[in-house]
């Protein structure tokens, strides 16, 4: 590895290795965090415009959505900001370099990750500070976004150390494709 490449990698690590991760990096960070929490049997498939993020060895696809109360670009909101996640079905699914039109969601399972901490101890790199809401895609409403409150009516939050078992329970329901 040449010196330039090593320096660029060091800069990338510095971008991620901060307690409050900027939005365009946090999504990828949380996808990879969820992949690690789910463990063996799951492969990260998320890429530039991928229609899903993780795939189980059985072929089941999973989409990770994340949000955080604390942002790099704003002061703490003390709960006043709207909390929502995009659940829009992708218009296209890229299969290699071929764009395939879609009308429905590609993933069978969604994991919504919410980081609520707005205190000075907030650290988005800490999995234990996140709440995860695993939901079957079929239970999601046909709309563009879902609020955190509406999501809480569909799923109970699970801590990082219970995410794998919660997702496995959804896999075992039999209706997952």
Beta strands, then each sheet from edge to edge (+ up, - down):
strand 1: 42-44
strand 2: 54-56
strand 3: 61-68
strand 4: 84-86
strand 5: 92-95
strand 6: 98-101
strand 7: 109-115
strand 8: 130-136
strand 9: 145-147
sheet 1: 1+ 2- 3+ 7+ 8-
sheet 2: 4+ 9-
sheet 3: 5+ 6-
end
